[in-house]
Structure formats: C-alpha cells, structure tokens
Amino acid sequence: MGGGALGGRILVAMIGIPVAVAAGYFVVIVLAGTLALLAGVGAWELFRLSRASGTPAIEAIGIPLAALMPLGVHAVRLGWFDAPLAAGGAVFIAMTGVLLWSRTPTEKPLGTIAVTVFGVLYAGATLAYGYALRHHRFVVEPGAGAVLLFFPIALTWVSDTGAYFAGRAFGKRKLMPTVSPGKTVAGAVGAVLATMAGAWLYNDMVLRPVAQLALAPWTVLIFGAIISGVGQVGDLVESLFKREAGVKDSSKFFAAHGGVLDRLDSLYFVLPVAYLILSRLLLAAPR
C-alpha cells in the first residue's frame, strides 16, 4: 500500500468513522440509508469494471438491488416481512426472466446474470452485515450496538496502518506482485500483528466496559488475526478486479482518493466474517 492509499484511507476513516458511530448510536434508519447508498455506488463501480472487462451487467436491476440489501435487513428487523429467502428467490427468478428478453445468446447471458448477482452480493449483502452487527442479538442498548459495529471497522483501519508501516520498514519480498505490486510479505505480517494488538486493546478498553461484552483473551487474538487476514484478501480481490479492467481506481467518488470499492474493499469481507465469529464467541462481560 502506497502513501497515497494510506492517506486516502485515513481521510475517509476520519470522516466515515464518526458518521458510522453517530448513525449507529442515534438514528438507525440513517445507518441503513448510508449503507444502502454505499452499496448502490459500490455496485455501480463493480459493474463499471465488469463492463470494461467485456461482461456488462444488468445495471438497472443490480444497482437498486444492492442498495436494497441493507434496507431489506432493516425491514426484516422491523417485521415488515418475514420471508427474506422467499423474496430473494422471487427476485432471482424475475432477474433471469429479464435476462431472457434483454440478452441474445451472443451477448454473454450467463456472464451477465453471474456478474449481476455477484455485484448485488459483493457490494450490497456484505455491507448489510454492518447493520446486523449494530442490532446483534447480544446488544441491549444503542451504545453497545455502535461499539460492536465499530470493532471490525477499527481493526480494519489498524490492519491497513500496520501493513503500511511494516512494509515501509521491512518490506522487500512482494506478496502478490501481479495483483498488487506495492504489498509485501512483511506488510502482511505486520498487519496481522498490529490487528491482534488492536483487538486485545479494543476488547479490554472499549468493548468490555462500554458494551458489557467481550471475547475470551486468546479468542480475541485469533479474532484479530482472522480479521486482518480476511481484510487483506478483500483488498487483493478488489485489486484483481481493477487489474482485469485496466483501471487504477474503481471511480472518483472520493475525488483523488478513489471510489467506494477502493475504500471499502476490506470491509466487504471483514463484516460478514466478524458477524459470524462474534455471533459464536462473544460473551457477556461481568459487571
């Protein structure tokens, strides 16, 4: 990761973290709406990359569906409908029907439906886990929900920062030069170690006293290592997509700091994994 990339992540973090915490604490629909906006823009960026690679998506369907993912989780929580899997199946059937009338056999219909569904899941469904973390079943008050949501977000920032400084200080051997030439093995190791330390501190100094929740001591170290590793994979995956499309940034949504995919690439993988692990291993801390 170069200095410009780190600067972009720090700038977006300085703006986005307070917004995320405030939205998670005060107004739930604002959190759902913010995630929906990011999901829609992220899907548009991904479909832009796929179009450049020669496989256009059904953007008129895929972008709204991606944006509806976080809003759909919000609707389920409010009890507006209780059969999300059935609704998802109906939408998928309708999408394939649209494909039948909008694509000829020579216009890559299989690739079109595949990239459209992938875009909805990648840019939309993954971010919906952020809303799910805010309203985790262990959460009993808004402050606890915001703290839990911020846990994987903070660790992702720590991982990026650790990778940058460890790579600058010790990085010689490239990690995956054909995908992301700036990343090094030392940076990857430094990211994992920094995130493990960050997870330990957050668990003891924030999660336990504020949310009355905690991970066991050794579990939290494993959690930090997994979050860092998963986040780095997410970063590399988005770099792979851009390499295929032949572009440097997914868009200019954040001006010189790239697009939504560039800034949230790690979180697309981190949020679902964090939700899964925390749902299994999170414990109530003694008061």
C-alpha positions in Angstrom: 0.0 0.0 0.0 1.5 3.3 -1.0 1.4 6.5 1.0 -1.4 7.9 -1.1 -3.5 4.9 -0.5 -2.9 5.1 3.2 -3.7 8.8 3.2 -7.0 8.1 1.4 -8.0 5.5 3.9 -7.1 7.8 6.8 -9.1 10.7 5.3 -12.1 8.6 4.7 -11.8 7.0 8.1 -11.6 10.5 9.8 -14.9 11.4 8.1 -16.6 8.0 7.9 -15.9 6.6 11.4 -17.7 9.4 13.3 -20.6 9.3 10.8 -20.9 5.5 11.3 -20.7 5.7 15.1 -23.2 8.5 15.2 -25.6 6.8 12.8 -25.2 3.5 14.7 -25.9 5.2 18.0 -28.6 7.8 17.3 -30.7 7.1 14.1 -30.9 3.6 12.9 -32.5 4.4 9.6 -29.6 6.8 8.8 -27.2 3.8 9.2 -29.3 1.7 6.9 -29.6 4.6 4.4 -25.9 5.2 4.5 -25.1 1.6 3.9 -27.7 1.5 1.1 -26.0 4.5 -0.6 -22.6 2.9 -0.4 -23.9 -0.4 -1.6 -25.6 1.2 -4.7 -22.5 3.2 -5.6 -20.2 0.2 -5.0 -22.4 -2.0 -7.3 -22.3 0.7 -10.0 -18.5 0.8 -9.7 -18.2 -3.0 -9.9 -20.5 -3.1 -13.0 -18.3 -0.4 -14.5 -15.3 -2.7 -14.0 -17.1 -5.7 -15.5 -18.2 -3.6 -18.5 -14.6 -2.6 -19.1 -13.7 -6.3 -18.9 -16.3 -7.2 -21.6 -19.1 -8.6 -19.4 -21.8 -6.0 -18.9 -24.3 -6.5 -16.0 -28.0 -5.6 -15.9 -27.2 -2.4 -14.1 -30.8 -1.1 -13.9 -31.7 -4.1 -11.7 -28.4 -4.9 -10.0 -27.7 -1.4 -8.6 -31.1 -0.9 -6.9 -31.0 -4.5 -5.5 -27.6 -3.9 -4.0 -28.9 -0.7 -2.3 -31.9 -2.6 -1.0 -29.8 -5.2 0.8 -29.2 -3.1 4.0 -32.7 -1.6 3.8 -34.1 -5.1 3.5 -32.3 -6.2 6.7 -33.8 -3.1 8.4 -37.3 -4.1 7.1 -36.9 -7.6 8.4 -35.9 -6.3 11.8 -39.0 -4.1 11.9 -41.2 -7.1 11.0 -42.3 -5.7 7.7 -41.8 -9.1 6.0 -40.6 -12.3 7.5 -39.6 -14.4 4.5 -36.4 -12.8 3.1 -35.2 -16.1 1.4 -38.5 -16.4 -0.4 -38.3 -12.8 -1.5 -34.7 -13.4 -2.7 -35.8 -16.4 -4.7 -38.6 -14.5 -6.4 -36.2 -11.6 -7.3 -33.7 -14.0 -8.8 -36.4 -15.7 -10.9 -37.6 -12.2 -12.1 -34.0 -11.2 -12.9 -33.4 -14.3 -15.1 -36.7 -13.5 -16.8 -35.5 -10.0 -17.7 -32.3 -11.6 -18.9 -34.2 -13.8 -21.3 -35.8 -10.8 -23.0 -32.8 -8.4 -22.9 -29.9 -10.6 -24.0 -29.3 -12.7 -27.0 -27.2 -15.9 -26.9 -24.3 -13.9 -28.4 -24.4 -11.2 -25.7 -23.0 -13.4 -22.9 -26.2 -14.0 -20.9 -24.5 -16.4 -18.5 -21.8 -13.9 -17.7 -24.3 -11.1 -17.4 -26.5 -12.8 -14.8 -23.4 -14.1 -12.9 -21.8 -10.7 -12.6 -25.2 -9.0 -11.8 -25.9 -11.4 -8.9 -22.3 -11.3 -7.7 -22.4 -7.5 -7.7 -25.5 -7.5 -5.6 -24.0 -9.8 -3.1 -20.5 -8.3 -3.1 -21.4 -4.6 -2.8 -24.8 -4.9 -1.1 -25.2 -8.1 1.0 -21.8 -7.8 2.7 -22.5 -4.3 3.9 -25.8 -5.4 5.3 -23.8 -7.3 7.9 -22.8 -3.9 9.3 -26.5 -3.2 10.1 -26.8 -6.7 11.5 -23.8 -6.1 13.9 -25.4 -2.9 15.1 -28.5 -4.9 16.0 -26.9 -8.0 17.1 -29.0 -10.2 19.5 -26.5 -9.5 22.3 -27.0 -5.7 22.1 -29.3 -4.3 24.7 -28.6 -0.5 24.2 -27.6 1.8 21.3 -24.2 2.5 22.6 -23.4 -1.2 22.7 -24.5 -1.6 19.1 -22.3 1.2 17.9 -19.3 -0.2 19.8 -19.8 -3.6 18.3 -20.2 -2.2 14.8 -17.1 -0.1 15.2 -15.0 -3.1 16.4 -14.3 -4.7 12.9 -14.1 -1.3 11.3 -11.5 -0.1 13.7 -9.5 -3.3 13.3 -9.5 -2.9 9.5 -8.0 0.5 9.8 -5.4 -0.8 12.3 -4.6 -3.6 9.8 -4.1 -1.2 6.9 -1.9 1.1 9.0 0.2 -1.8 10.3 0.7 -3.1 6.8 1.8 0.3 5.6 4.5 0.9 8.3 5.7 -2.7 8.4 6.0 -2.7 4.6 7.9 0.6 4.6 10.3 -0.6 7.3 10.9 -4.2 6.4 9.2 -4.9 3.1 11.4 -6.5 0.4 9.6 -9.6 -0.7 6.5 -8.9 -2.7 3.2 -10.6 -1.6 1.4 -10.8 -4.9 3.2 -8.6 -7.4 0.9 -9.5 -10.4 -2.2 -8.3 -8.4 -0.8 -5.5 -6.2 2.8 -4.6 -6.6 3.0 -2.4 -3.5 2.1 -5.1 -1.0 4.8 -7.1 0.8 5.1 -10.2 2.9 6.4 -8.0 5.8 3.5 -5.7 5.4 1.0 -8.6 5.6 2.7 -10.0 8.8 2.9 -6.5 10.3 -0.8 -6.0 9.6 -1.7 -9.3 11.4 0.4 -8.4 14.5 -0.9 -4.9 14.7 -4.5 -6.1 14.4 -4.1 -8.7 17.1 -2.8 -6.0 19.4 -5.6 -3.7 18.4 -8.2 -6.3 19.0 -6.8 -7.0 22.5 -6.9 -3.3 23.4 -10.4 -2.7 22.0 -11.7 -5.8 23.7 -10.5 -4.7 27.2 -10.7 -0.9 26.9 -13.9 -0.4 24.8 -16.0 -3.5 24.2 -15.9 -4.8 27.8 -16.6 -1.6 29.7 -19.0 0.1 27.3 -20.9 -2.7 25.8 -20.6 -5.2 28.6 -19.5 -7.8 26.0 -16.1 -9.4 25.4 -14.1 -12.1 23.7 -12.0 -14.5 25.8 -8.3 -13.5 25.9 -6.9 -16.0 23.4 -10.0 -15.8 21.3 -9.6 -12.1 20.8 -6.1 -12.6 19.4 -7.3 -15.2 17.0 -10.2 -12.8 16.0 -7.7 -10.0 15.3 -5.5 -12.3 13.1 -8.5 -13.6 11.1 -9.9 -10.1 10.6 -6.6 -8.8 9.3 -6.1 -11.8 7.0 -9.7 -11.6 5.6 -9.4 -7.9 5.2 -6.1 -8.2 3.2 -7.8 -10.8 1.0 -10.6 -8.4 0.3 -8.1 -5.7 -0.6 -6.4 -8.0 -3.0 -9.6 -9.2 -4.6 -10.6 -5.7 -5.4 -7.2 -5.0 -6.9 -7.6 -8.1 -9.0 -10.9 -6.8 -10.4 -9.2 -3.5 -11.2 -6.3 -5.2 -12.9 -8.6 -7.1 -15.1 -10.5 -3.9 -16.1 -7.2 -2.0 -16.5 -8.1 0.9 -14.2 -6.3 2.4 -11.2 -9.4 3.4 -9.2 -12.9 2.0 -9.2 -14.3 5.5 -9.6 -13.7 9.1 -8.4 -16.5 9.1 -5.8 -14.0 10.3 -3.2 -12.2 12.5 -5.7 -8.5 11.8 -5.6 -8.9 9.1 -3.0 -10.7 6.7 -5.4 -14.1 5.1 -5.2 -16.3 3.2 -2.7 -14.8 -0.1 -3.7 -11.3 1.3 -3.1 -12.1 2.4 0.4 -14.4 -0.5 1.5 -12.7 -3.4 -0.2 -11.5 -4.9 3.1 -14.8 -4.4 4.8 -16.7 -6.3 2.2 -15.0 -9.4 3.6 -14.5 -8.3 7.2 -18.1 -7.5 8.1 -19.6 -10.9 7.3 -16.7 -12.8 9.0 -16.8 -10.6 12.0 -20.6 -11.2 12.4 -20.1 -14.9 12.1 -17.3 -15.1 14.7 -18.8 -12.7 17.1 -22.2 -14.5 17.0 -20.4 -17.7 18.0 -17.8 -16.5 20.5 -19.0 -13.2 22.1 -19.6 -13.4 25.8 -21.3 -11.2 28.3 -18.7 -9.5 30.4 -19.1 -9.4 34.2 -20.4 -6.1 35.5 
